[in-house]
Amino acid sequence: MPNESPLKVWLERDGALLRLRLARPKANIVDAAMISALRSAFAAHRGKSGLLAALLDAEGPHFSFGASVEEHLPESCAEMLAGLHAMVIEMLEWPAPILVAVRGQCLGGGLELAMAGSQIFVAEDAKLGQPEIQLAVFAPAASCLLPPRVGQGVAEDLLLSGRSIDAAEAVRIGLAAGASPDPEAAALEYFEKYFAKRSGAALAVAVAAARGGYAPEVKRRLAEVERLYVERTIKTRDANEGLGAFIAKRSPKWEHR
């Protein structure tokens, strides 16, 4: 039903693990409704005593096809980016590790969402990428999140080519923690092995310490790329052509302006 939440939320392991599941298969689009649901869930469980980690996964064969292309159009992109980037910052500042389990396609805003977490566990058939350049736009959050994870050269390869990579390459470049037939089971095993017997207070401080330089820099950079997208990119003729062509399901015609 349209009024159903796009996100399933529950606690398990006696309240030690927050479970979040994107629940609009098969695309699991990261649109305004999904972003709002995620932000609400993280806010509602922030700082709960005994909560040691979160695990984010998705219903259906694919993690997410990405953000809503319609919400990238000029009349709505500023609001969409503000919400998406606020969610990324809140996830980076959340006081517990966020594990992510990915199956199938994990593209665009879906990969940005995954990268706002801690460790990404992928299925052997997973495909990850930032295809925004194919529509004559760019990926603002990924431009900030990818370089620290995989290095500048590899990040530029993925951001500027728009190509997707398979699970093996994602592991090799350090984007994913591991590939397996069941990434959810792998994430749960990681939780049990490394977090289940830890102090929640210690984990919260350790997360803050590990991200003490990273999170503020991403926050600063997000503001820069958000302005770049809204003030320059979306005002180009080709960006509007690329987005319009995608929605109309036709090939774009570039004029390089």
Protein Blocks (a to p, Z undefined) as FASTA:
>chain_A
ZZbcfbdcddeehhpaccdddfbdfklpacfklmmmmmmmmmmmgoiahiabdcdddedj
bfbebjcfklmpmklmmmmmmmmmmmmmmmmmpccdcddddehjaehjlmmmmmmmmbdc
ddfkbccddfklmnopacfklmmmmmmmnojklmmmmmmnopacdfklmmmnomagbdcf
blmlmmmmmmmmmmmmmcfklmmmmmmmmmmmmmmmmmmmmmmmmmmmmmmmmmpmklmm
mmmmmmnopacddehZZ
